[in-house]
Amino acid sequence: MSDEQGDNQSISKANKNLDRRLAKSPRVYQRLHQIADAMEEAIASGLTADEAEEMAIRQVNELGNAMIGDWAQAQEQISVREAQKGNQSLTKDTKKNSGGTAPSESSR
């Protein structure tokens, strides 16, 4: 097998792995497409290489922040479930349904 064929198989395997991982994160997958589309539009509209690079960096940073936010939310949910398993008396903090205290008599 030639080096090029081996490289193509490695790339194909990596693509399948990435596709499988992105299938679990449709929001990330969609955002990557948006970034690619924006880059193509920017280049077509005559953006300089420096401007396109700055735009790409900004958008990838925003994507990274969103991914970390998603991860943190998932971790929080896991922690809550684990804590509740260990102690069934724990309840999720919720807003009270009470209407409050009845008003007192007015003073004269």
N, CA, C and O atoms as a GROMACS GRO file, in nm:
protein
  432
    1MET      N    1   0.084  -0.118   0.000
    1MET     CA    2   0.000   0.000   0.000
    1MET      C    3   0.089   0.124   0.000
    1MET      O    4   0.188   0.130   0.073
    2SER      N    5   0.053   0.222  -0.082
    2SER     CA    6   0.134   0.343  -0.089
    2SER      C    7   0.104   0.434   0.030
    2SER      O    8   0.003   0.417   0.099
    3ASP      N    9   0.193   0.529   0.053
    3ASP     CA   10   0.174   0.624   0.163
    3ASP      C   11   0.046   0.704   0.144
    3ASP      O   12  -0.024   0.734   0.241
    4GLU      N   13   0.015   0.739   0.019
    4GLU     CA   14  -0.105   0.818  -0.009
    4GLU      C   15  -0.231   0.739   0.025
    4GLU      O   16  -0.325   0.794   0.081
    5GLN      N   17  -0.233   0.611  -0.007
    5GLN     CA   18  -0.349   0.528   0.026
    5GLN      C   19  -0.364   0.515   0.177
    5GLN      O   20  -0.475   0.521   0.230
    6GLY      N   21  -0.254   0.496   0.245
    6GLY     CA   22  -0.256   0.488   0.392
    6GLY      C   23  -0.307   0.616   0.454
    6GLY      O   24  -0.385   0.614   0.548
    7ASP      N   25  -0.260   0.731   0.399
    7ASP     CA   26  -0.306   0.861   0.449
    7ASP      C   27  -0.456   0.877   0.426
    7ASP      O   28  -0.528   0.925   0.513
    8ASN      N   29  -0.504   0.837   0.307
    8ASN     CA   30  -0.646   0.848   0.276
    8ASN      C   31  -0.730   0.761   0.370
    8ASN      O   32  -0.838   0.803   0.412
    9GLN      N   33  -0.681   0.642   0.403
    9GLN     CA   34  -0.755   0.556   0.495
    9GLN      C   35  -0.757   0.616   0.634
    9GLN      O   36  -0.859   0.609   0.704
   10SER      N   37  -0.646   0.675   0.676
   10SER     CA   38  -0.640   0.740   0.808
   10SER      C   39  -0.736   0.857   0.815
   10SER      O   40  -0.806   0.876   0.914
   11ILE      N   41  -0.740   0.936   0.708
   11ILE     CA   42  -0.831   1.050   0.702
   11ILE      C   43  -0.975   1.001   0.703
   11ILE      O   44  -1.059   1.058   0.773
   12SER      N   45  -1.005   0.898   0.628
   12SER     CA   46  -1.140   0.843   0.624
   12SER      C   47  -1.184   0.794   0.761
   12SER      O   48  -1.296   0.818   0.804
   13LYS      N   49  -1.093   0.725   0.829
   13LYS     CA   50  -1.123   0.675   0.964
   13LYS      C   51  -1.146   0.791   1.060
   13LYS      O   52  -1.238   0.788   1.141
   14ALA      N   53  -1.062   0.894   1.052
   14ALA     CA   54  -1.076   1.012   1.137
   14ALA      C   55  -1.207   1.084   1.109
   14ALA      O   56  -1.273   1.131   1.201
   15ASN      N   57  -1.246   1.094   0.980
   15ASN     CA   58  -1.372   1.159   0.944
   15ASN      C   59  -1.490   1.084   1.003
   15ASN      O   60  -1.583   1.147   1.054
   16LYS      N   61  -1.487   0.951   0.996
   16LYS     CA   62  -1.597   0.872   1.053
   16LYS      C   63  -1.605   0.893   1.204
   16LYS      O   64  -1.714   0.905   1.259
   17ASN      N   65  -1.490   0.896   1.269
   17ASN     CA   66  -1.487   0.919   1.413
   17ASN      C   67  -1.543   1.057   1.446
   17ASN      O   68  -1.622   1.072   1.539
   18LEU      N   69  -1.502   1.159   1.370
   18LEU     CA   70  -1.550   1.294   1.392
   18LEU      C   71  -1.700   1.302   1.365
   18LEU      O   72  -1.774   1.364   1.443
   19ASP      N   73  -1.747   1.240   1.258
   19ASP     CA   74  -1.890   1.239   1.227
   19ASP      C   75  -1.969   1.176   1.340
   19ASP      O   76  -2.075   1.226   1.378
   20ARG      N   77  -1.918   1.067   1.394
   20ARG     CA   78  -1.986   0.998   1.505
   20ARG      C   79  -1.992   1.089   1.628
   20ARG      O   80  -2.094   1.095   1.696
   21ARG      N   81  -1.883   1.158   1.656
   21ARG     CA   82  -1.878   1.246   1.772
   21ARG      C   83  -1.969   1.367   1.752
   21ARG      O   84  -2.037   1.410   1.845
   22LEU      N   85  -1.970   1.423   1.632
   22LEU     CA   86  -2.053   1.540   1.606
   22LEU      C   87  -2.202   1.505   1.604
   22LEU      O   88  -2.286   1.590   1.631
   23ALA      N   89  -2.233   1.380   1.573
   23ALA     CA   90  -2.373   1.336   1.576
   23ALA      C   91  -2.430   1.348   1.717
   23ALA      O   92  -2.551   1.365   1.734
   24LYS      N   93  -2.344   1.339   1.817
   24LYS     CA   94  -2.387   1.354   1.956
   24LYS      C   95  -2.402   1.501   1.995
   24LYS      O   96  -2.460   1.532   2.099
   25SER      N   97  -2.351   1.592   1.912
   25SER     CA   98  -2.355   1.736   1.940
   25SER      C   99  -2.404   1.812   1.818
   25SER      O  100  -2.325   1.879   1.751
   26PRO      N  101  -2.533   1.802   1.787
   26PRO     CA  102  -2.583   1.866   1.666
   26PRO      C  103  -2.563   2.018   1.665
   26PRO      O  104  -2.547   2.078   1.559
   27ARG      N  105  -2.564   2.079   1.782
   27ARG     CA  106  -2.544   2.224   1.789
   27ARG      C  107  -2.402   2.261   1.743
   27ARG      O  108  -2.384   2.359   1.672
   28VAL      N  109  -2.304   2.183   1.785
   28VAL     CA  110  -2.165   2.207   1.745
   28VAL      C  111  -2.150   2.183   1.594
   28VAL      O  112  -2.086   2.261   1.524
   29TYR      N  113  -2.209   2.075   1.547
   29TYR     CA  114  -2.203   2.041   1.404
   29TYR      C  115  -2.260   2.155   1.320
   29TYR      O  116  -2.200   2.196   1.221
   30GLN      N  117  -2.377   2.206   1.362
   30GLN     CA  118  -2.441   2.316   1.289
   30GLN      C  119  -2.354   2.441   1.293
   30GLN      O  120  -2.340   2.511   1.193
   31ARG      N  121  -2.295   2.469   1.409
   31ARG     CA  122  -2.211   2.589   1.423
   31ARG      C  123  -2.085   2.579   1.336
   31ARG      O  124  -2.042   2.679   1.279
   32LEU      N  125  -2.027   2.460   1.324
   32LEU     CA  126  -1.911   2.443   1.237
   32LEU      C  127  -1.948   2.472   1.091
   32LEU      O  128  -1.870   2.534   1.018
   33HIS      N  129  -2.064   2.427   1.050
   33HIS     CA  130  -2.110   2.458   0.914
   33HIS      C  131  -2.129   2.609   0.896
   33HIS      O  132  -2.094   2.663   0.791
   34GLN      N  133  -2.183   2.675   0.996
   34GLN     CA  134  -2.203   2.819   0.988
   34GLN      C  135  -2.069   2.892   0.976
   34GLN      O  136  -2.056   2.988   0.900
   35ILE      N  137  -1.970   2.846   1.052
   35ILE     CA  138  -1.838   2.907   1.045
   35ILE      C  139  -1.778   2.888   0.906
   35ILE      O  140  -1.723   2.981   0.848
   36ALA      N  141  -1.788   2.767   0.852
   36ALA     CA  142  -1.734   2.739   0.718
   36ALA      C  143  -1.806   2.825   0.614
   36ALA      O  144  -1.741   2.880   0.524
   37ASP      N  145  -1.938   2.836   0.624
   37ASP     CA  146  -2.014   2.919   0.530
   37ASP      C  147  -1.972   3.066   0.540
   37ASP      O  148  -1.954   3.132   0.439
   38ALA      N  149  -1.957   3.115   0.663
   38ALA     CA  150  -1.916   3.254   0.683
   38ALA      C  151  -1.778   3.280   0.625
   38ALA      O  152  -1.753   3.385   0.567
   39MET      N  153  -1.688   3.183   0.641
   39MET     CA  154  -1.553   3.200   0.585
   39MET      C  155  -1.557   3.205   0.433
   39MET      O  156  -1.490   3.288   0.371
   40GLU      N  157  -1.637   3.117   0.372
   40GLU     CA  158  -1.648   3.118   0.226
   40GLU      C  159  -1.706   3.250   0.177
   40GLU      O  160  -1.658   3.306   0.079
   41GLU      N  161  -1.808   3.300   0.245
   41GLU     CA  162  -1.869   3.428   0.207
   41GLU      C  163  -1.770   3.543   0.225
   41GLU      O  164  -1.761   3.632   0.140
   42ALA      N  165  -1.695   3.541   0.335
   42ALA     CA  166  -1.599   3.647   0.362
   42ALA      C  167  -1.490   3.651   0.256
   42ALA      O  168  -1.453   3.757   0.207
   43ILE      N  169  -1.440   3.534   0.220
   43ILE     CA  170  -1.336   3.528   0.118
   43ILE      C  171  -1.390   3.573  -0.017
   43ILE      O  172  -1.323   3.644  -0.091
   44ALA      N  173  -1.512   3.530  -0.049
   44ALA     CA  174  -1.574   3.569  -0.176
   44ALA      C  175  -1.599   3.720  -0.182
   44ALA      O  176  -1.596   3.780  -0.290
   45SER      N  177  -1.625   3.781  -0.065
   45SER     CA  178  -1.653   3.925  -0.064
   45SER      C  179  -1.527   4.009  -0.062
   45SER      O  180  -1.535   4.132  -0.062
   46GLY      N  181  -1.411   3.945  -0.060
   46GLY     CA  182  -1.285   4.018  -0.072
   46GLY      C  183  -1.217   4.051   0.060
   46GLY      O  184  -1.131   4.139   0.063
   47LEU      N  185  -1.253   3.983   0.167
   47LEU     CA  186  -1.185   4.004   0.294
   47LEU      C  187  -1.037   3.972   0.279
   47LEU      O  188  -1.000   3.879   0.206
   48THR      N  189  -0.954   4.047   0.347
   48THR     CA  190  -0.811   4.015   0.343
   48THR      C  191  -0.786   3.889   0.427
   48THR      O  192  -0.871   3.848   0.506
   49ALA      N  193  -0.671   3.830   0.409
   49ALA     CA  194  -0.635   3.711   0.484
   49ALA      C  195  -0.634   3.740   0.634
   49ALA      O  196  -0.679   3.659   0.714
   50ASP      N  197  -0.582   3.858   0.672
   50ASP     CA  198  -0.579   3.894   0.814
   50ASP      C  199  -0.720   3.909   0.870
   50ASP      O  200  -0.747   3.863   0.981
   51GLU      N  201  -0.809   3.971   0.795
   51GLU     CA  202  -0.948   3.988   0.841
   51GLU      C  203  -1.019   3.853   0.852
   51GLU      O  204  -1.092   3.828   0.948
   52ALA      N  205  -0.996   3.767   0.753
   52ALA     CA  206  -1.057   3.634   0.756
   52ALA      C  207  -1.004   3.553   0.873
   52ALA      O  208  -1.080   3.481   0.939
   53GLU      N  209  -0.875   3.565   0.900
   53GLU     CA  210  -0.816   3.493   1.013
   53GLU      C  211  -0.876   3.543   1.144
   53GLU      O  212  -0.910   3.463   1.232
   54GLU      N  213  -0.888   3.673   1.159
   54GLU     CA  214  -0.944   3.731   1.281
   54GLU      C  215  -1.089   3.684   1.301
   54GLU      O  216  -1.130   3.650   1.412
   55MET      N  217  -1.165   3.682   1.193
   55MET     CA  218  -1.303   3.637   1.201
   55MET      C  219  -1.310   3.489   1.241
   55MET      O  220  -1.391   3.450   1.325
   56ALA      N  221  -1.225   3.408   1.180
   56ALA     CA  222  -1.224   3.264   1.210
   56ALA      C  223  -1.187   3.240   1.356
   56ALA      O  224  -1.250   3.159   1.424
   57ILE      N  225  -1.086   3.310   1.404
   57ILE     CA  226  -1.044   3.293   1.544
   57ILE      C  227  -1.156   3.331   1.639
   57ILE      O  228  -1.184   3.260   1.736
   58ARG      N  229  -1.221   3.443   1.612
   58ARG     CA  230  -1.332   3.488   1.697
   58ARG      C  231  -1.445   3.385   1.700
   58ARG      O  232  -1.499   3.355   1.806
   59GLN      N  233  -1.480   3.333   1.583
   59GLN     CA  234  -1.590   3.237   1.575
   59GLN      C  235  -1.555   3.104   1.640
   59GLN      O  236  -1.640   3.042   1.704
   60VAL      N  237  -1.432   3.059   1.625
   60VAL     CA  238  -1.391   2.934   1.688
   60VAL      C  239  -1.386   2.951   1.840
   60VAL      O  240  -1.419   2.859   1.914
   61ASN      N  241  -1.343   3.069   1.887
   61ASN     CA  242  -1.345   3.096   2.031
   61ASN      C  243  -1.487   3.092   2.085
   61ASN      O  244  -1.512   3.036   2.192
   62GLU      N  245  -1.581   3.151   2.012
   62GLU     CA  246  -1.721   3.149   2.054
   62GLU      C  247  -1.773   3.005   2.058
   62GLU      O  248  -1.846   2.968   2.150
   63LEU      N  249  -1.736   2.926   1.960
   63LEU     CA  250  -1.775   2.785   1.958
   63LEU      C  251  -1.718   2.712   2.079
   63LEU      O  252  -1.788   2.634   2.144
   64GLY      N  253  -1.593   2.736   2.108
   64GLY     CA  254  -1.529   2.674   2.224
   64GLY      C  255  -1.600   2.711   2.354
   64GLY      O  256  -1.621   2.625   2.440
   65ASN      N  257  -1.636   2.837   2.368
   65ASN     CA  258  -1.708   2.880   2.488
   65ASN      C  259  -1.843   2.810   2.498
   65ASN      O  260  -1.883   2.769   2.608
   66ALA      N  261  -1.914   2.796   2.387
   66ALA     CA  262  -2.043   2.728   2.388
   66ALA      C  263  -2.026   2.580   2.425
   66ALA      O  264  -2.106   2.524   2.499
   67MET      N  265  -1.920   2.518   2.373
   67MET     CA  266  -1.894   2.377   2.404
   67MET      C  267  -1.864   2.359   2.553
   67MET      O  268  -1.912   2.264   2.615
   68ILE      N  269  -1.786   2.449   2.609
   68ILE     CA  270  -1.754   2.441   2.752
   68ILE      C  271  -1.880   2.463   2.835
   68ILE      O  272  -1.900   2.397   2.937
   69GLY      N  273  -1.965   2.555   2.791
   69GLY     CA  274  -2.092   2.578   2.860
   69GLY      C  275  -2.180   2.455   2.858
   69GLY      O  276  -2.240   2.418   2.959
   70ASP      N  277  -2.189   2.390   2.742
   70ASP     CA  278  -2.267   2.266   2.730
   70ASP      C  279  -2.210   2.157   2.821
   70ASP      O  280  -2.285   2.086   2.888
   71TRP      N  281  -2.078   2.147   2.823
   71TRP     CA  282  -2.013   2.047   2.907
   71TRP      C  283  -2.044   2.073   3.055
   71TRP      O  284  -2.074   1.980   3.130
   72ALA      N  285  -2.036   2.200   3.095
   72ALA     CA  286  -2.061   2.234   3.236
   72ALA      C  287  -2.204   2.200   3.275
   72ALA      O  288  -2.227   2.149   3.385
   73GLN      N  289  -2.300   2.228   3.188
   73GLN     CA  290  -2.439   2.194   3.217
   73GLN      C  291  -2.457   2.043   3.231
   73GLN      O  292  -2.526   1.997   3.321
   74ALA      N  293  -2.394   1.968   3.142
   74ALA     CA  294  -2.405   1.822   3.148
   74ALA      C  295  -2.343   1.770   3.277
   74ALA      O  296  -2.399   1.680   3.341
   75GLN      N  297  -2.228   1.825   3.316
   75GLN     CA  298  -2.164   1.783   3.440
   75GLN      C  299  -2.250   1.815   3.562
   75GLN      O  300  -2.257   1.736   3.657
   76GLU      N  301  -2.316   1.930   3.558
   76GLU     CA  302  -2.404   1.968   3.669
   76GLU      C  303  -2.518   1.868   3.682
   76GLU      O  304  -2.552   1.826   3.793
   77GLN      N  305  -2.577   1.831   3.569
   77GLN     CA  306  -2.688   1.735   3.572
   77GLN      C  307  -2.641   1.600   3.626
   77GLN      O  308  -2.712   1.536   3.703
   78ILE      N  309  -2.523   1.558   3.586
   78ILE     CA  310  -2.467   1.431   3.634
   78ILE      C  311  -2.446   1.440   3.785
   78ILE      O  312  -2.480   1.347   3.858
   79SER      N  313  -2.390   1.549   3.832
   79SER     CA  314  -2.364   1.566   3.975
   79SER      C  315  -2.493   1.564   4.056
   79SER      O  316  -2.498   1.504   4.163
   80VAL      N  317  -2.596   1.630   4.006
   80VAL     CA  318  -2.725   1.633   4.076
   80VAL      C  319  -2.782   1.492   4.083
   80VAL      O  320  -2.829   1.450   4.189
   81ARG      N  321  -2.780   1.419   3.972
   81ARG     CA  322  -2.833   1.282   3.972
   81ARG      C  323  -2.757   1.194   4.070
   81ARG      O  324  -2.817   1.116   4.144
   82GLU      N  325  -2.625   1.206   4.070
   82GLU     CA  326  -2.544   1.124   4.161
   82GLU      C  327  -2.572   1.159   4.306
   82GLU      O  328  -2.579   1.070   4.392
   83ALA      N  329  -2.587   1.287   4.334
   83ALA     CA  330  -2.616   1.329   4.472
   83ALA      C  331  -2.752   1.278   4.516
   83ALA      O  332  -2.769   1.234   4.629
   84GLN      N  333  -2.849   1.284   4.426
   84GLN     CA  334  -2.984   1.238   4.460
   84GLN      C  335  -2.987   1.086   4.480
   84GLN      O  336  -3.063   1.036   4.563
   85LYS      N  337  -2.905   1.014   4.404
   85LYS     CA  338  -2.897   0.869   4.422
   85LYS      C  339  -2.843   0.836   4.561
   85LYS      O  340  -2.892   0.745   4.627
   86GLY      N  341  -2.743   0.911   4.604
   86GLY     CA  342  -2.680   0.887   4.733
   86GLY      C  343  -2.766   0.930   4.850
   86GLY      O  344  -2.755   0.873   4.959
   87ASN      N  345  -2.852   1.028   4.829
   87ASN     CA  346  -2.935   1.080   4.938
   87ASN      C  347  -3.073   1.112   4.880
   87ASN      O  348  -3.094   1.218   4.822
   88GLN      N  349  -3.166   1.020   4.897
   88GLN     CA  350  -3.300   1.034   4.838
   88GLN      C  351  -3.377   1.153   4.896
   88GLN      O  352  -3.475   1.197   4.836
   89SER      N  353  -3.335   1.205   5.011
   89SER     CA  354  -3.408   1.318   5.070
   89SER      C  355  -3.374   1.450   5.002
   89SER      O  356  -3.440   1.551   5.026
   90LEU      N  357  -3.271   1.450   4.919
   90LEU     CA  358  -3.236   1.572   4.847
   90LEU      C  359  -3.340   1.602   4.741
   90LEU      O  360  -3.387   1.512   4.672
   91THR      N  361  -3.376   1.727   4.730
   91THR     CA  362  -3.468   1.769   4.624
   91THR      C  363  -3.406   1.885   4.549
   91THR      O  364  -3.324   1.959   4.602
   92LYS      N  365  -3.447   1.898   4.427
   92LYS     CA  366  -3.398   2.009   4.347
   92LYS      C  367  -3.457   2.138   4.402
   92LYS      O  368  -3.576   2.142   4.436
   93ASP      N  369  -3.378   2.240   4.410
   93ASP     CA  370  -3.425   2.370   4.461
   93ASP      C  371  -3.525   2.427   4.362
   93ASP      O  372  -3.492   2.453   4.246
   94THR      N  373  -3.647   2.447   4.408
   94THR     CA  374  -3.751   2.501   4.322
   94THR      C  375  -3.817   2.619   4.388
   94THR      O  376  -3.805   2.639   4.509
   95LYS      N  377  -3.887   2.697   4.310
   95LYS     CA  378  -3.958   2.812   4.360
   95LYS      C  379  -4.078   2.765   4.441
   95LYS      O  380  -4.146   2.669   4.403
   96LYS      N  381  -4.105   2.832   4.550
   96LYS     CA  382  -4.219   2.796   4.633
   96LYS      C  383  -4.348   2.837   4.563
   96LYS      O  384  -4.351   2.935   4.488
   97ASN      N  385  -4.454   2.760   4.588
   97ASN     CA  386  -4.583   2.790   4.528
   97ASN      C  387  -4.673   2.869   4.622
   97ASN      O  388  -4.789   2.895   4.590
   98SER      N  389  -4.620   2.907   4.737
   98SER     CA  390  -4.700   2.978   4.836
   98SER      C  391  -4.736   3.117   4.787
   98SER      O  392  -4.659   3.183   4.718
   99GLY      N  393  -4.855   3.159   4.824
   99GLY     CA  394  -4.898   3.295   4.791
   99GLY      C  395  -4.846   3.394   4.892
   99GLY      O  396  -4.870   3.514   4.879
  100GLY      N  397  -4.775   3.348   4.991
  100GLY     CA  398  -4.720   3.436   5.092
  100GLY      C  399  -4.806   3.438   5.216
  100GLY      O  400  -4.895   3.355   5.233
  101THR      N  401  -4.778   3.531   5.302
  101THR     CA  402  -4.851   3.544   5.428
  101THR      C  403  -4.975   3.630   5.406
  101THR      O  404  -4.971   3.729   5.333
  102ALA      N  405  -5.084   3.591   5.469
  102ALA     CA  406  -5.207   3.669   5.456
  102ALA      C  407  -5.184   3.807   5.516
  102ALA      O  408  -5.115   3.820   5.616
  103PRO      N  409  -5.243   3.910   5.454
  103PRO     CA  410  -5.223   4.045   5.506
  103PRO      C  411  -5.284   4.061   5.645
  103PRO      O  412  -5.386   4.000   5.676
  104SER      N  413  -5.220   4.142   5.726
  104SER     CA  414  -5.271   4.166   5.860
  104SER      C  415  -5.378   4.275   5.855
  104SER      O  416  -5.395   4.342   5.754
  105GLU      N  417  -5.449   4.291   5.969
  105GLU     CA  418  -5.552   4.394   5.974
  105GLU      C  419  -5.488   4.529   5.958
  105GLU      O  420  -5.375   4.552   6.002
  106SER      N  421  -5.560   4.618   5.896
  106SER     CA  422  -5.506   4.752   5.880
  106SER      C  423  -5.515   4.828   6.012
  106SER      O  424  -5.607   4.805   6.090
  107SER      N  425  -5.423   4.916   6.037
  107SER     CA  426  -5.424   4.994   6.159
  107SER      C  427  -5.509   5.118   6.139
  107SER      O  428  -5.527   5.165   6.026
  108ARG      N  429  -5.560   5.170   6.248
  108ARG     CA  430  -5.649   5.289   6.238
  108ARG      C  431  -5.578   5.413   6.268
  108ARG      O  432  -5.637   5.520   6.264
   0.00000   0.00000   0.00000
